[in-house]
């Protein structure tokens, strides 16, 4: 029996994801912690770490269901959670919610395998897989951060901080502005920063709103790019470990900090060198994945309603402000994160629409610029700091060039193919007989 090539591709992707999760599980256990598979399996019974995340996964899964099925699915999930909540209350266990969402997703997988066939089975499995991947992506990210803190004892913050002089030390400037805004500005930005996954889920649900009616997923949607960014980004953390200014130069770094000067005093330019840091703080700054995700959210919100376009722009600006204002990132991280996001998004769109010369050109150029940014931060930060009026505009120009090429290329992709010019009828040279 011959298999459909697309089915073979999905089987290969599923096998790759399972293998990757198993590898992370083994690595996490090597460092004395439960891995993503164990943590996700525990949430079937034990109190989940994040109930909203589990329900966001359920919401994504429900895009393949009819409205009647969605109603009963949501009600069943809430009912199961109420039962778990009452049992935990009776025995004095940790209180949280979200188990119902996990049970219902698993239940639909069983239904798909035992009661559905053909396209209906595949659609249900894709929906359940999408919801589970959203949850697994969060667990995978936690494991990646643990691995970075355990395997990278030295961090490269002095290199990035020095290179950041060329950009005018934006983390220090925005950090002072956020402090001046008082608790109102701080709470607003903290809410935006922490609820980025929720905003992304809302945009994704808007994109996937017609799946149930059309009985198929769109060729490309935001969740694919989000998951790919979360999968590839931490690999760069291992190459370029950075903890961020609030840790390396602020109070949060404790005894490991170079100095407690953020955001009041910009550190002096010296000879950068790797510095040792604790085995707890994640090395998750280069590139800024919050910037990458917010950039992706902004891109996909452009095709939504006016409300979603405004919300996407607000979330991008507020996320960039929060990453700098809370001292989680340097300005150099944000540039790398934006270039990284555009390159990954271009690759995902090319995978959906087909590859051509424009795809290779855009992805290749974005990759070259991304590598060039990292190499310059690592090997010529002093020269960059000594000549800020040269390297500052150059860094911004390189980033802007990727943005421009992405906009020009994707605009051409979205234009419908022009119909072929009609062939002019040639008059016959022969006269018809009378």
VEXNUGU-182696 format. One record per residue (C-alpha): residue number from 1; residue in one letter; y, z, x. Coordinates in steps of 0.05 Angstrom, whole numbers. Layout:
N
BATOR  seq  type      py      pz      px
BATOR  NUM     A       Y       Z       X
...
This chain:
434
BATOR  seq  type      py      pz      px
BATOR    1     X       0       0       0
BATOR    2     X      66     -21      30
BATOR    3     X     123      28      29
BATOR    4     X     195      11      14
BATOR    5     X     236       8      79
BATOR    6     X     288      53      47
BATOR    7     X     234     104      30
BATOR    8     X     210     103     102
BATOR    9     X     282     115     124
BATOR   10     X     289     176      78
BATOR   11     X     222     203     103
BATOR   12     X     245     195     175
BATOR   13     X     312     229     160
BATOR   14     X     277     287     125
BATOR   15     X     228     295     183
BATOR   16     X     287     296     232
BATOR   17     X     324     349     192
BATOR   18     X     262     393     187
BATOR   19     X     249     386     262
BATOR   20     X     321     404     278
BATOR   21     X     318     466     233
BATOR   22     X     253     488     265
BATOR   23     X     283     480     335
BATOR   24     X     343     522     315
BATOR   25     X     297     574     284
BATOR   26     X     258     580     350
BATOR   27     X     323     585     390
BATOR   28     X     352     638     345
BATOR   29     X     289     680     349
BATOR   30     X     291     674     425
BATOR   31     X     359     710     422
BATOR   32     X     334     763     374
BATOR   33     X     362     737     309
BATOR   34     X     333     704     247
BATOR   35     X     344     629     244
BATOR   36     X     370     584     188
BATOR   37     X     302     574     156
BATOR   38     X     287     649     152
BATOR   39     X     357     666     128
BATOR   40     X     353     614      73
BATOR   41     X     283     635      52
BATOR   42     X     304     707      47
BATOR   43     X     357     690      -4
BATOR   44     X     303     671     -54
BATOR   45     X     292     746     -64
BATOR   46     X     340     787     -21
BATOR   47     X     415     793     -33
BATOR   48     X     448     728      -9
BATOR   49     X     504     728      42
BATOR   50     X     546     680       1
BATOR   51     X     535     673     -73
BATOR   52     X     591     621     -83
BATOR   53     X     558     577     -30
BATOR   54     X     491     578     -67
BATOR   55     X     525     560    -133
BATOR   56     X     564     505     -98
BATOR   57     X     497     477     -76
BATOR   58     X     471     482    -147
BATOR   59     X     534     447    -173
BATOR   60     X     521     389    -125
BATOR   61     X     449     385    -147
BATOR   62     X     469     382    -220
BATOR   63     X     507     316    -211
BATOR   64     X     440     281    -224
BATOR   65     X     429     317    -290
BATOR   66     X     453     302    -361
BATOR   67     X     503     349    -393
BATOR   68     X     449     381    -435
BATOR   69     X     407     393    -372
BATOR   70     X     468     421    -335
BATOR   71     X     481     470    -391
BATOR   72     X     410     497    -390
BATOR   73     X     406     496    -314
BATOR   74     X     470     537    -306
BATOR   75     X     449     586    -360
BATOR   76     X     381     596    -329
BATOR   77     X     412     608    -260
BATOR   78     X     460     660    -288
BATOR   79     X     404     693    -328
BATOR   80     X     360     700    -266
BATOR   81     X     419     730    -228
BATOR   82     X     430     781    -283
BATOR   83     X     357     803    -277
BATOR   84     X     363     808    -201
BATOR   85     X     428     846    -208
BATOR   86     X     398     897    -256
BATOR   87     X     337     908    -212
BATOR   88     X     381     918    -150
BATOR   89     X     425     966    -189
BATOR   90     X     363    1006    -209
BATOR   91     X     333    1012    -139
BATOR   92     X     400    1019    -102
BATOR   93     X     394     954     -62
BATOR   94     X     450     912     -35
BATOR   95     X     489     879     -91
BATOR   96     X     505     805     -92
BATOR   97     X     490     743    -133
BATOR   98     X     464     673    -120
BATOR   99     X     388     681    -123
BATOR  100     X     388     646    -191
BATOR  101     X     418     584    -161
BATOR  102     X     364     581    -107
BATOR  103     X     308     591    -159
BATOR  104     X     334     536    -203
BATOR  105     X     342     486    -147
BATOR  106     X     270     500    -125
BATOR  107     X     248     494    -197
BATOR  108     X     278     424    -203
BATOR  109     X     242     404    -139
BATOR  110     X     176     425    -171
BATOR  111     X     194     387    -235
BATOR  112     X     210     325    -194
BATOR  113     X     144     327    -157
BATOR  114     X     100     342    -217
BATOR  115     X     135     313    -278
BATOR  116     X     176     254    -254
BATOR  117     X     159     187    -222
BATOR  118     X     195     128    -191
BATOR  119     X     270     127    -189
BATOR  120     X     277     190    -231
BATOR  121     X     236     230    -181
BATOR  122     X     276     203    -123
BATOR  123     X     342     218    -157
BATOR  124     X     323     290    -171
BATOR  125     X     297     300    -101
BATOR  126     X     362     271     -72
BATOR  127     X     403     317    -115
BATOR  128     X     363     379     -97
BATOR  129     X     363     358     -24
BATOR  130     X     439     350     -25
BATOR  131     X     447     421     -53
BATOR  132     X     398     451      -4
BATOR  133     X     430     414      55
BATOR  134     X     498     443      37
BATOR  135     X     467     513      40
BATOR  136     X     426     498     102
BATOR  137     X     487     469     136
BATOR  138     X     523     536     130
BATOR  139     X     462     574     157
BATOR  140     X     455     523     213
BATOR  141     X     528     533     232
BATOR  142     X     518     608     238
BATOR  143     X     458     598     284
BATOR  144     X     497     548     327
BATOR  145     X     553     599     336
BATOR  146     X     503     651     357
BATOR  147     X     473     604     408
BATOR  148     X     541     586     437
BATOR  149     X     558     660     448
BATOR  150     X     491     675     480
BATOR  151     X     485     614     525
BATOR  152     X     557     603     548
BATOR  153     X     579     667     584
BATOR  154     X     641     633     612
BATOR  155     X     696     600     570
BATOR  156     X     747     547     587
BATOR  157     X     807     575     550
BATOR  158     X     854     575     611
BATOR  159     X     844     499     617
BATOR  160     X     862     486     544
BATOR  161     X     919     536     544
BATOR  162     X     948     502     605
BATOR  163     X     940     432     575
BATOR  164     X     972     459     511
BATOR  165     X    1038     468     549
BATOR  166     X    1046     392     543
BATOR  167     X    1047     400     467
BATOR  168     X    1097     457     467
BATOR  169     X    1046     513     457
BATOR  170     X    1040     503     382
BATOR  171     X     993     562     370
BATOR  172     X    1046     610     396
BATOR  173     X    1102     578     356
BATOR  174     X    1063     575     290
BATOR  175     X    1034     644     303
BATOR  176     X    1104     673     307
BATOR  177     X    1124     636     243
BATOR  178     X    1063     663     205
BATOR  179     X    1079     734     229
BATOR  180     X    1150     724     204
BATOR  181     X    1126     701     135
BATOR  182     X    1097     770     122
BATOR  183     X    1036     787      80
BATOR  184     X    1049     732      28
BATOR  185     X    1044     675      77
BATOR  186     X     985     708     113
BATOR  187     X     944     718      49
BATOR  188     X     959     648      25
BATOR  189     X     937     615      90
BATOR  190     X     877     661      96
BATOR  191     X     854     640      26
BATOR  192     X     862     566      42
BATOR  193     X     826     574     109
BATOR  194     X     768     612      79
BATOR  195     X     760     569      17
BATOR  196     X     757     501      51
BATOR  197     X     683     493      31
BATOR  198     X     702     506     -42
BATOR  199     X     757     453     -39
BATOR  200     X     708     404      -8
BATOR  201     X     657     418     -62
BATOR  202     X     708     403    -116
BATOR  203     X     726     336     -84
BATOR  204     X     652     320     -75
BATOR  205     X     638     336    -148
BATOR  206     X     695     290    -169
BATOR  207     X     666     234    -126
BATOR  208     X     596     244    -153
BATOR  209     X     615     253    -226
BATOR  210     X     583     187    -247
BATOR  211     X     516     196    -213
BATOR  212     X     481     219    -277
BATOR  213     X     506     160    -317
BATOR  214     X     493     107    -265
BATOR  215     X     427     139    -242
BATOR  216     X     445     129    -169
BATOR  217     X     489     159    -115
BATOR  218     X     549     121     -88
BATOR  219     X     537      86     -21
BATOR  220     X     583     135      14
BATOR  221     X     611     203      -5
BATOR  222     X     645     261      29
BATOR  223     X     585     307      34
BATOR  224     X     551     260      83
BATOR  225     X     610     263     131
BATOR  226     X     618     339     122
BATOR  227     X     545     352     141
BATOR  228     X     547     303     199
BATOR  229     X     610     336     228
BATOR  230     X     576     404     222
BATOR  231     X     514     377     256
BATOR  232     X     547     342     315
BATOR  233     X     608     387     326
BATOR  234     X     571     448     353
BATOR  235     X     539     405     407
BATOR  236     X     608     395     436
BATOR  237     X     618     471     435
BATOR  238     X     561     475     484
BATOR  239     X     596     426     531
BATOR  240     X     666     454     524
BATOR  241     X     662     529     505
BATOR  242     X     729     557     481
BATOR  243     X     742     621     440
BATOR  244     X     815     611     420
BATOR  245     X     882     643     437
BATOR  246     X     875     704     392
BATOR  247     X     814     723     433
BATOR  248     X     829     698     503
BATOR  249     X     903     718     501
BATOR  250     X     907     767     442
BATOR  251     X     886     835     418
BATOR  252     X     821     810     387
BATOR  253     X     793     795     456
BATOR  254     X     795     868     476
BATOR  255     X     777     881     548
BATOR  256     X     754     808     556
BATOR  257     X     823     778     543
BATOR  258     X     862     750     600
BATOR  259     X     924     785     573
BATOR  260     X     948     811     506
BATOR  261     X    1007     763     497
BATOR  262     X     991     720     436
BATOR  263     X    1034     701     398
BATOR  264     X    1095     735     430
BATOR  265     X    1094     711     502
BATOR  266     X    1069     644     527
BATOR  267     X    1023     653     587
BATOR  268     X    1049     628     653
BATOR  269     X    1021     565     683
BATOR  270     X     972     580     738
BATOR  271     X     908     551     766
BATOR  272     X     859     549     708
BATOR  273     X     788     573     718
BATOR  274     X     729     593     674
BATOR  275     X     732     665     651
BATOR  276     X     674     709     628
BATOR  277     X     672     731     556
BATOR  278     X     630     775     510
BATOR  279     X     564     753     479
BATOR  280     X     589     760     408
BATOR  281     X     650     715     399
BATOR  282     X     630     643     381
BATOR  283     X     655     588     429
BATOR  284     X     675     545     369
BATOR  285     X     744     517     384
BATOR  286     X     735     449     417
BATOR  287     X     740     408     374
BATOR  288     X     769     444     314
BATOR  289     X     718     430     259
BATOR  290     X     764     462     207
BATOR  291     X     813     407     225
BATOR  292     X     758     355     223
BATOR  293     X     734     378     154
BATOR  294     X     805     383     127
BATOR  295     X     819     313     152
BATOR  296     X     756     287     118
BATOR  297     X     776     323      53
BATOR  298     X     845     290      58
BATOR  299     X     816     221      68
BATOR  300     X     769     226       9
BATOR  301     X     822     256     -37
BATOR  302     X     863     192     -29
BATOR  303     X     818     157     -80
BATOR  304     X     823     212    -131
BATOR  305     X     873     230    -185
BATOR  306     X     944     250    -168
BATOR  307     X     923     323    -172
BATOR  308     X     868     313    -120
BATOR  309     X     915     273     -75
BATOR  310     X     966     329     -75
BATOR  311     X     913     382     -66
BATOR  312     X     882     344      -8
BATOR  313     X     948     338      28
BATOR  314     X     964     412      16
BATOR  315     X     896     434      41
BATOR  316     X     904     393     105
BATOR  317     X     973     420     121
BATOR  318     X     955     492     103
BATOR  319     X     890     489     143
BATOR  320     X     925     463     206
BATOR  321     X     978     517     198
BATOR  322     X     925     571     190
BATOR  323     X     883     549     249
BATOR  324     X     944     553     294
BATOR  325     X     980     611     260
BATOR  326     X     920     657     263
BATOR  327     X     907     640     335
BATOR  328     X     839     609     323
BATOR  329     X     856     544     358
BATOR  330     X     902     511     408
BATOR  331     X     941     448     390
BATOR  332     X     895     408     436
BATOR  333     X     835     429     392
BATOR  334     X     869     400     330
BATOR  335     X     880     332     362
BATOR  336     X     808     328     384
BATOR  337     X     785     351     315
BATOR  338     X     824     296     280
BATOR  339     X     798     241     326
BATOR  340     X     728     268     318
BATOR  341     X     733     268     242
BATOR  342     X     759     196     238
BATOR  343     X     704     171     285
BATOR  344     X     648     205     246
BATOR  345     X     677     182     180
BATOR  346     X     680     111     206
BATOR  347     X     607     115     228
BATOR  348     X     586     141     159
BATOR  349     X     624      87     123
BATOR  350     X     594      34     169
BATOR  351     X     524      60     156
BATOR  352     X     537      52      81
BATOR  353     X     572     -16      81
BATOR  354     X     537     -49     141
BATOR  355     X     556     -57     213
BATOR  356     X     602    -110     240
BATOR  357     X     650    -121     298
BATOR  358     X     705     -80     265
BATOR  359     X     657     -21     258
BATOR  360     X     637     -22     331
BATOR  361     X     710     -30     352
BATOR  362     X     735      29     311
BATOR  363     X     677      76     328
BATOR  364     X     678      56     401
BATOR  365     X     753      66     407
BATOR  366     X     751     133     372
BATOR  367     X     695     157     417
BATOR  368     X     732     135     480
BATOR  369     X     795     171     459
BATOR  370     X     756     234     441
BATOR  371     X     721     236     508
BATOR  372     X     788     221     543
BATOR  373     X     820     281     509
BATOR  374     X     764     328     531
BATOR  375     X     764     301     602
BATOR  376     X     839     308     609
BATOR  377     X     838     379     582
BATOR  378     X     785     398     633
BATOR  379     X     806     361     696
BATOR  380     X     882     350     694
BATOR  381     X     911     407     653
BATOR  382     X     960     429     708
BATOR  383     X     988     359     714
BATOR  384     X     995     356     639
BATOR  385     X    1033     422     638
BATOR  386     X    1078     401     695
BATOR  387     X    1098     336     660
BATOR  388     X    1101     354     586
BATOR  389     X    1149     298     568
BATOR  390     X    1098     248     593
BATOR  391     X    1031     277     571
BATOR  392     X    1054     309     506
BATOR  393     X    1076     242     474
BATOR  394     X    1016     208     506
BATOR  395     X     967     256     472
BATOR  396     X    1002     246     405
BATOR  397     X    1004     171     415
BATOR  398     X     930     167     430
BATOR  399     X     914     207     368
BATOR  400     X     961     165     326
BATOR  401     X     929     102     352
BATOR  402     X     861     124     325
BATOR  403     X     894     141     258
BATOR  404     X     927      72     256
BATOR  405     X     864      34     274
BATOR  406     X     824      73     223
BATOR  407     X     875      59     168
BATOR  408     X     880     -15     185
BATOR  409     X     805     -25     191
BATOR  410     X     785      13     128
BATOR  411     X     840     -21      88
BATOR  412     X     809     -88     108
BATOR  413     X     740     -61      88
BATOR  414     X     766     -42      19
BATOR  415     X     796    -110       4
BATOR  416     X     750    -153     -39
BATOR  417     X     723    -215      -7
BATOR  418     X     767    -275     -22
BATOR  419     X     731    -327     -64
BATOR  420     X     714    -391     -30
BATOR  421     X     765    -446     -39
BATOR  422     X     744    -496     -93
BATOR  423     X     717    -560     -66
BATOR  424     X     761    -617     -87
BATOR  425     X     726    -670    -126
BATOR  426     X     725    -735     -89
BATOR  427     X     739    -796    -129
BATOR  428     X     683    -845    -128
BATOR  429     X     697    -908     -92
BATOR  430     X     653    -946    -139
BATOR  431     X     680    -970    -206
BATOR  432     X     637    -954    -265
BATOR  433     X     611   -1016    -301
BATOR  434     X     648   -1034    -364
